[in-house]
Amino acid sequence: MKALVALILLVQLPIHKAVPAAPPAPLGCDDPESEAAAEVAVNYINGHSHHGYKFALNRIEDIRVVPQGPNNDLIFLELDLLETECPILSPTPLANCTVRSFAEHAVEGDCDVKLQKVDGILSVLASKCHSHADSSEDILKVCPDCPLLASLNNTEVLETVSAALNDYNSKTTESYLRLLEIGRAKIQYHPGHIVVTEFAVGATNCSAEEAKANVGACQLLPEDQSNFGFCTGVMVKRPSQDLQVNCQLYGHQVPAPDIPLLSRPGVTYPYPGQDTSAGLAPSAVGFTNHNLGLVHNNPVASESSSSEILRSKLSAKSLTKRAVAEAAQHDKVPRPVGFVPPPPPCPGKIRHFDI
């Protein structure tokens, strides 16, 4: 009898089951963790870009975190970037680079990046980017007289670059410079006819004086002595004629271990007098800006895959649409007077301006 009573009491004792831990709240695009991941991604993109200019973060469009295990997450980012005034060769830190203003005919970059975070350490597994200049119509609405971007292989652009570089080489007492690539060009027709160009250069093993005798023998300095720089050339054609050129050499820089020097802009490009498309990456011929066009998989990452980035992007968009629908339904709940709903987690804030 006592045994029966004890059994009944035992059965009536509350049974405590382990309650699974609630999943972590999804990251918002402006959360510190998201911004830290975006900073790593932007540095990676600039470090592996070979043409044009450095890009700065404008907005985090979306972020998705996929747990892989303890202290191990995959992070998928959608980023909006804007072109800065710093050439990709410039040693200037990105934080000190000025984003080109809207009126300067801004260029936007769109990037999908896959990262991994292990024990708090972020690393990029893969990235895919493309860039495009803002439409001429948008610029002219704001600034009707502003010059617009010109095609990089426009005849007047090539003429200005060649004349500016020849003028510089004819006056310098330093190394003879060769054209690496044309970075950007604008043509203004009113009130004056002006061609403005920007182009990357490299120092050669000849002095400017030696080049006069045999320019064909002048080669870019070897990797352990390389010295790249950047020039601006302005040709005024009307009402009067004038040519101005200014060049800055950056001095020898030691590239990052995973970025060989020979992948830098234009090291194998011919001299402008030999080819009308000289100084242009193949993807830039006929275009107004160098396409960021970066598709890069980290060779040490076995999971690196551009197609997976695309799949994650589509999945993330469906999640975003569902979240928006849920938020709309949630907003139908009566709220007290003066209630201010929290901002949506994504997209994030615009840091500069929208294109």
N, C-alpha and C positions, 0 to 999 in steps of 0.2 A: 504493500500500500504506500509506504514512504517513497519507494522507488517511483511509483506512478505519479505521485504528487510532484516529485522533483522533476520528472520528465515534462509534466504540464507547465511548470514554472519556467523551465528552460526554453520551451517552445515559445512562451509569451515574451521572452526577452527581445528588445528591439535589435534588429539586424542592421548593422552599419555597413553600407557598401561604399567602396572608394568612388568618389565623385571625380570624373575626368576634369582636368584643368581646362578652363575656357581658352579658346584660341586667342592669340594676341590681336588687338585691334589693328585693322589695316592701316598702313602708313599713309599719311597725307602727303601731297606733293611738296608742301612747304615745311614738313617736319625736318628737324636737324639731321636725322639719319638719311632722309632722301637727299638733302642738299649735300651731305658728305659724299654720297654715292655719285651724285651728279658732278661734283668737283673732280673726283677720280676719273670719271668717264670723259669729261672735257679735256683734262690733261692728257689722257691717253689718245684721244682723237687728234689733238694738235701735235702730239709727239710722233704720230704715225702718218701725218699728212705731208705730202711732198711738194705741193704747189700752192701758190696764192698767199693767203693771209691766215693768221690765227683767228679762231672763233671763240666768242664768249657766250656764256649761258644767258639766255633771255627768259626761258620759262621751262619748268618741268611739266610736261603735258600729262604724263601718267607714270605710275610706278606699281609694280606687282612683285610680291615676295612669295617664293615657293620654298617652304622648309624642306631640307634634304636630310636632316638628322640633327643631333645635338650640336648647337653652335655652328651650324652649316646651312646657309640659305643661298638660293639663287635669286637674283634681283634683275628684273626687266624694266628698263627705263625708256621712255619716249621724251626726247629733248628738242626744244627749239633753240637754235643758236643764232648769233648775229656776227657778221664779219667785223673785225677790228682793223685799225690802221697799222698794226704790226705785221710785217711780212713773216712768213713761216720761218725764215732764216734768222730773224732778229732774236738776240739774246734777252730782250726785254721781257720780264715776267708778265704773264697774262694779266695779273692784277693791275699792272701799270699801263696796259694797252687801252686806248680809247676806242669805243665802239663807234663806227661810222654813223653819222646822223642820218635821219630819214631823207633829208634834202640832198645828201651826197649820193643818193641812189644806193640804198642799203641792199645787202645780200644776206639772205636767210639760209640757215642750214637745218635740215631735219634729220635726226639721228635716232636709231634704235640701238640700244646697248644692253648686252647681257653681262652681268657681273656675278661674282661669287664672294660671299662673306663667310670666312672661316675663322672662328675664335676672334672675331672683331676686326679681322684684316680683310680689306676689300681688294679684289683684283678683277680686271676686265678679261672676259673670255672671248667676246666677239663684239663687233660693232658694224653698223651699216648706215651710211650717210649719203645724202645728196643735198645740193644747194641750188638756189635760184635767186636772181635779182628781182627786186620789186618791179612792178609794171611801170612803164613810162607814164601811163595815164595817171597813176596814183601820184607820181612825183609832180607832174605838171599841174595837177589840181592845187597842190600846196605851194609850189614854186614854179610859176610859168616860165621864168627866165633861167632856171637852173640847167646847166649842161647835163646831158644824159650819157650813160655808159655807151661806149662805142665798141664795135666788134674788135677783138684783139688782133685780127689780121686785116683790119681796115688799112687801105693804102696810106692814108694820112697818118695813121698811128705808127705804122712801120717806118715811114719817112721821118717822123719826129724822133722816134727812138734811135734810129741810125744816126741822124744828124746830132742829137744830143750826146750820144756816146762818143762819136768821132770828135766832137768839140771838146769834151772832157779829156779824152786821150791826147789831144793835140796840145793841151795846156799843162797837164800834170807832169811832175818830175818823179812821180812814184811808179808803181807797177802799171803795166798796160792792162786794161780791164776788158773782159769779154762778156757778152750778153749771156745770161742764163735763161731768163724767161721774162716775158711781158706780163705784169701782174694786173694792170688796170689802165683804162684809158677813157677819157671823156672829150667830147667835141662841143664847143659852143659856137653858135653862128651869129648871135645877136647879143649886144650891139657890136661886138667884134668877133672875128673868126679866130678861135684859139683852140689848140689841141694840147691836152694835158695828159701826160703818160707817167706811169710808174713801172720800173723794171728792176729785176734782180741781176747782179753782176758778180763776177768772180775774178780775183787777181791772177795773173799769169806769171810765168817764169821769166818774162821779158820786162825791161823797162819800157816806158813809152817811146824813148828815143830808139831803142833797139828794134822795136816793132816797126818803125818806119822803113827799115832795111828789108825785113823779112817777116811780115805779120803771120804768115802761115806756120812759122816755127814756134809761135807763142802758144804754149799749152797751159791749162789751169794748173795751179800749184798742186803737188802731190798731197795725199790725204793728211799726212802729219804736219803739213804747213799751210793747209787751205785757208783762204781768207775771202769770205763772201761779203757782199754788201748790197745796198739798194740805192737807186737813183730816181729822181724826178726830172722829167724833161718837159718844158713848156715851149711851144712854138706859136708865136703870134703871127698871123698871116694878113690880117686886116684890122684896123686901117693902116697900121705900119707893120713892118716886119721885124721880128726879134726872136732870139733863141736864148733860153735860160736852162741851165742844168746844174743839179746839185747831187752829189754822191756821198754816201757814208759807208765806210768799210767797218765791219764788225770785229775784225781780228780773228785769229784762229780760235775755233771752238772744238772741244772734244765731244763728239756725238754720243748719245746714250748707247750702251752696249748692244741693244737689240735693234738699233737704227743705223745701218751702215751708211757711211758718207756718200757712197755712190748712188744712194736713193734720194739724195737731195736734189732740188730743182735743177734741171737743165745741164747737168754735168757733161752730157754727151751731145748737147744741141750745137748745131753749126753756127758760124758767125753770121750776123744778119745780112751781110752783103752777098752771101751764097744762096740764100733761099728765102722766098717771101714769107714763109711760115716759121722762120728761125726764131727761137726763143719762145715757142709756143708748145705746150704739151699737146699731144695728138687730140686729146679730148677738148682742148680749148680753141682749136681752129674754127673760126666762124662764130664764136660765142663771145658774150660780153664779160663773162667772169669765169674763173677756174671753178669747175664743179668740185665741191668737196669730195663727192664720189668715192668715199672711203668704204671699202668692204674688207674688214680685217679680222682674221681668226687668230687667236693666240695659239702658237704652235705647241705650247706646253700644256694646253688644256684639252683633254680628250673629249669634253662635252661641247667644244666650240662648234657652233653651226649657225650659219645665217638663216637657213630655213627654219630652224627652231625659233629664232628671233621673230620671224614672220608669223609662225603659228601662235607664239605667245602674244604677239601684238593683236591678232584677231581675237584671241581668247580674252585678253585684257579689255578690248573694246566691248565685247559682249557683257563682261562683268560691269563695266562702267555704265552701259545702257540700263542694266538691271538696277544698279545703285541709284541712277537718276529716277527711274520709275518708282522705286521704293521711297525715295525722298519726296517725290511729288505726292504719293499717297499719304506719307507721314505729315505733310504740310496741311492736309485737310483736317487734322485734329485741331479743335479749338485751342487757341493760345491766349494767355492773359494780355491785356492791353500793354503795349510797350515792349512785348517780347521780340527779340532780334534773333532770328535763326542763325546757327553757326554756318560759316562758309563751307561749300562742298570740299571734300578732301583733295580733289583734282578736277581740272588742271590747276596749277599753282599760279602764283603772282607773276605779273609781267615786270621784269627788271628794267627794261629800257623802253621799248615801244612795240606796238603790234604791227605786223605786216599783213 
